[in-house]
Amino acid sequence: MATAPASLDRSDQELESILTSFDTSYVWNYGSVKEGLRDLYEKAKREQWNGSELLDWSTEVDPESEIIPQQFNPLEDYGPYKKLSPKQVREFRHAQLAWTLSQFLHGEQGAMITASQLVGAVPWTDGKYYASSQTMDEARHTEVFARYLNEKLEWEWPINPNLKSLLDIVLTDSRWDLKFLGMQIVVEGLAMAAFANMYMMAQEPLLKELLKNVMRDESRHVAFGVLSLRGYYDDMPANELKDREEFLMEACTLMRDRLVGEDVSEHFGFDKEEVRKIVLESPVMQEFRRLIFMRVVPNVKRLGLVTPRVRKHFEDLRIIEFEDVDPEAMDRQLGIA
């Protein structure tokens, strides 16, 4: 097992409590009031899977092998990185993948808790049905990512502060629509893009199969958000709509800035600020950090939230060009629709 830095000591990260408060709704009308949600729930029931049985956990995985191709390493010309021995380069590769999958893991736990909140908060029966099925999905995702990290990579990293900040905002906000907006539209949309990118590059069969099955669920979760929020913002008062604009802009900025991996650099004794500057200025990483919004922007537009303020922010982030992308077409291309 790779030696984790002192900051990764499990006794420091086993439990954290935050205070949450939101309205919980009984719904005495058991009919369908949101078009498409009952069909989505039926699909969710048909597509349940057991990660312990479906995935071949007997697969041998070398955590220091090139599970993800390294031809796009932004640090390849960085002096301290060039001084690493071949063994240290393999460890660095191992650390990068473990860090990335750890963020996937922590995000899935956040999604599981959010979905459980939506069971109580959402004000219609079909929404409660689907949020219940999503809670099970997210539990399964948390389980399989944790198992892969602990059994195959043997290295788990703590949550990135920017991801933690967004999850805290989503979990502590009392408004059900912001839980949808933060989790289903932003976090799940970004996760789908990141999973798809890793799935296409992955050369290890267990990880590839794991990602494909997780993506199939996540595609439904994003659809749940779009169906649930469609039309909700059309006649919203300006002061309330401004809150949603501010939330979206902050959420997208936080998520763009989380993909730097300073923890890994610090573990290898690199200067965190130097590495951050290199990664942020790397053309390859700049493009990757743009492309992960390919699913977020069109769904925000579907909800009528690409307002002039949000449009300007998306232009500044260089992601507005994705506003007319078809996420369902991408799912079909990946074979998960």
N, C-alpha and C positions, 0 to 999 in steps of 0.2 A: 504494500500500500504506500502511495506517495505520502511524504511528510507534509502535512498542512501547517501553515503558520499558526502562531499562538492565538490569533484572532479568530480562528476557526474552531476553537475548543467547544465541544458540544455542550458543555455545562453552561456556556454563556448564551446559547441560542435555542435551548430546548422549548422554552415557553415565553410568550409575550402576550400581554393582555391589552386591548384597547377598548375604550368605552364607545358603544354604538347605540343609536336610538333612531327608530323609524316607526311609522304607523303600520300596524299589522291589520289586515282586512279579512273579515269573513265575507264570503260571497255566497248569497243564498239563491242566485240564479245559476243553475248548472248547465245552461245552454251555451252555445258558441256565439261569441259576440265580436270576435276578431277573425276576419276572413283569412283562411290559410293556416291558422294555428293548430286546429284539430288535425289536419293532414300532417303537419310537421311533427306533432306528438305521436301520431301513428307510425311515422317513419322512424322516430327515435326508438319506439318500442321494438320495431323490427330489427333495428341495427345495433342492439345491445351486444356486447362481446365481453368475454372473460380473458383478461390479460394473462392470467396464469396458465390458461389452456391454449389460447390462440397463438401466442408467441412462443418460439422455440428457445427457451432459456438455457438449453444445453449448448447453444452456440458458443464456441470459444472466441473470446475477444481479447486482442492484445491492446491495452489502453494507450500504448505509446506508438502504435502503428499509425499509418496515415489514413485514419477512418474518414476524415474530411480532407480533400486535397489542399495542400498548402501553397499552391502557386501564387496566391494573392495575399501574401503576408506583408502588411504595411511596414513592418519593422525589419525587413530583410537588409536594409542599408543602414540601420541604426547601429552605431559603434558597439555599445555593450551587448547587443544581440549577436553581432558578428563574432564576438569573443567567446560565445558559448561553445562548449564541447559538443560533439555529436550526441552524447548521452543527455546533456542538458537541453539540446534542441528537441529531442524526443520527449523529455519531461515537459518542456514548454508547450509542445503540441498537445500533450495529454492535458495539461492545465487549462489551455484555452477551451478545449471541447468540454471538459468537466465544468468550467465556469459557465459556458453557454447553456448547457443542459441543466445546470443548477438554477439558472434564471427561469428556464422553462418550468422546472419543478415548482419553484416558489410562486410563479404566476398561476399555475394550475391550482395550488392550494388557495390562493386569493380568489380564483374563479369559483372554486367549490364553496367557499364561505359566502361569496356574493350570491350565487345561485340559491343557496339555502335561505338567504335573506329575502330574495325575490318570491320564494314560495309564500311567505307571509305578507309581503308588501304589495305584490301586483294585484290590481283590483278587478280581475276577471278570472273565471274558473279555468279556461284553457291555458292561461298564463301560469297558473299554479301547477297544473298538470305538467306543462313542459319544463318549468323551472325545477320541478321534482326530478324529472328524468335527467336534466342537465346536472343536477347535484350528483347523481350517480355517475354520469359521464366524467365529471371532474375528479371525483374520488378515484375512478379507475385510472385517469391520466396521472394523477399524483402518485398513485401506487406504481405504475409501470416506469415512470421517470425515476422515482426513488430507487426502484429495484435495479434499473440499469446503472445508475450512478454508483450504487453501493456494491453491487455484485460484479459489474463488468469494468467500470472505471475506477472504483474504490477511492473516490475523491469527490467530496461535496463542498461547495462554496456557499457563503452566506448571500443573502439577497442584496442586490444592487440598491443603493439608497434612493435613486430616482424611481425605480419600480416600486419600492416599498412606499415611497411618498404617495404615488398615484393610488396604490391599493388602499392605503389608509384613507385617502380622500373619498374613494368610492364606498368603502365599508362604513364610514362614519357619517356620510351625508344622509339625511332623513328622507330625501325625495327619491321615490322609486325610479323616476325616469332618468335621473343622473346615474343610478346604478347600472341601468341598461346602457346609457350613453358611454360611461367609462369602461365598463367591462365588455359588453357584447359588441359595441362598435369600435372602440379604440383598442383595448388590450387584446381581445380575440381577433380583431382584424389584423393587428400587427403580428400576433402569434401565427396566424395562418400564413402570412407572407414569409416569416422566418422559418417556420416548419417546412414550407414548400421549397425554399432555397436549400435548406439542409438536406431534404429528401432527394432533391435532384443531384446533389453533390456526393451524398454518402456512399461509401464503398463497403460498408459493413452490413450484412443482410438483416441482422436482428434489429439494429437501429432503424434501418430503412422500413421494415415492416411495422415497427412500433409507430413511427411517424405517420405512415399512411393511414393507420387505423385511428390515430388521434385526430388527424386532419379531417377525416370523414365526419367525426363528431363535431369538430369545431366549425365546420361549414354550416351545420344546422344551427349552432349557437349564434352565429352572426345573423343568420336568417331570422332567428327568434327576436333579436334586437330590432331588426329592420321592420318586421311585421308588427311588433308591439308598439313602436314609436311612430309609425307612419301616420301622418296627419295630426299628431299630437302638438306640434309646434306651429301649426298653420295660423291659429288665432291667439297665440300666447301674448300677453301684455309685454310691452317693450322692456320693462325693467326685469321681468322674469327671463325673457329671451336673452338679455344681456348676460345674465348669470351663466346660461348655457354656452354662450359664445366664449366667455372668459374661461370656463371649464375646459372646453375643447382646445383652446389655444394653449393653455397651461399643460394639458395632458399630452398634446402632440409634442410640445417642446421637451417635456420630461422624458418621453419615450425616445425621441431622437438622440438625446444626450446620454442615454443609458448604455449605449453600445460601444463603450471604449475599453472596458476591462482593466481599469487601473489596478485592481486587486492582484491580477496575475503579474503585472509588471512589478508591483511592489514586492511580491513574493520572490522574484528573481533579482531583487536589488536594483532595479531600474528606477530612474527618476520619474515619478508619476506625472509631473507636469510636462516633462519633455515628451514622454510617450503620448500623453493626451493630445499635445499639439501635433505630433506626427500623424496620429490616427485621424484627428479631425481634419487635417489638411490633405490626407491621402486621397487621390482621385477615386481609387477603387472603393474605399470605405465611405466616401461622400456619396457615391452612387448607390451603394448598398443601403445606406441610411435613408436615402430617398425612396428607393424601390419598396421598402417594407411598408410604405404608406399607400401602396397601389390599391389595396382593398379598403382602406379607411376612407379615403377622399370620396369615391363614388357613393359609398353608403351614407356619408354625411350629406352629400348632395341630395340623395333620395329622400332624406328627412327634411329637406328645406332649410338646412342649417349652414349652407355656404352663403352666408350673409356678406355684405360688403366688408365688414371687419374680419370675418373668418377668411374670406377670399384673400384679403391683403396679407394675412398671416400665412396662409398656405402658399402664396406667391413668394413671400420672404423665405419660406422653407424649401422652395423650389419643388413643390409637390402638387400644385394646382393642375398640372397637366394630366393628372390621373382622374380628373373628375368624371370623365365619360367612359372609363374602363368598365368592362363587364366581369364582375367577380365570378358569376356562375359559369361563364365560358372558361375561366381559368380552372375552376373545379373540374369541369368536364375534361379539360386537357390533362389534368393530373389523374383522372380516372376515379375521382371521389364523389362525383355528383350523384 
